[in-house]
Amino acid sequence: MPAVNRRLVTDRDLQEAMDRGVAIRVFERDHIVHSGGAIVRFDDRTVVLQAGVSDVSYFTRADCELFELKRA
């Protein structure tokens, strides 16, 4: 099945994705900079993704586009 990307823009979008623990794909300047982690925390400026025990990444909301990766 092909993957479908759903853009996460609002706090509600981010909260729903975090609650469901879905995989996230992050784009910065039209390039994929991260794929596969789940949102563990966010605020007005930052989104924190965790892909493994020691794999934690911080992204600035203003500089990045976040997408929920879900199966069609």
Residue pairs with C-beta under 8 A, 6 or more apart in sequence:
1 71
1 72
2 72
3 69
3 70
3 71
3 72
4 69
4 70
4 71
4 72
5 25
5 67
5 68
5 69
6 13
6 67
6 68
6 70
7 13
7 65
7 66
7 67
8 14
8 17
8 24
8 66
8 67
8 68
11 42
13 68
14 39
14 42
14 47
14 66
15 42
17 24
17 38
17 39
17 68
18 38
18 39
18 40
18 41
18 42
21 38
22 38
22 68
22 69
22 70
23 35
23 36
23 37
23 38
23 68
23 69
24 34
24 35
24 36
24 37
24 38
24 39
24 49
24 66
24 67
24 68
24 69
25 32
25 34
25 35
25 36
25 66
25 67
25 69
26 32
26 33
26 34
26 35
26 49
26 57
26 59
26 64
26 65
26 66
26 67
27 33
27 64
27 65
27 66
27 67
28 59
28 63
28 64
28 65
33 59
33 64
34 49
34 51
34 57
34 59
35 69
36 51
36 69
37 49
37 50
37 51
37 55
37 57
38 49
38 50
38 51
39 47
39 48
39 49
40 48
40 49
40 50
40 56
41 47
41 48
42 48
42 61
44 61
45 60
45 61
45 62
46 58
46 59
46 60
46 61
47 58
47 59
47 61
47 64
47 66
48 56
48 57
48 58
48 59
49 56
49 57
49 59
50 56
50 57
51 57
59 66
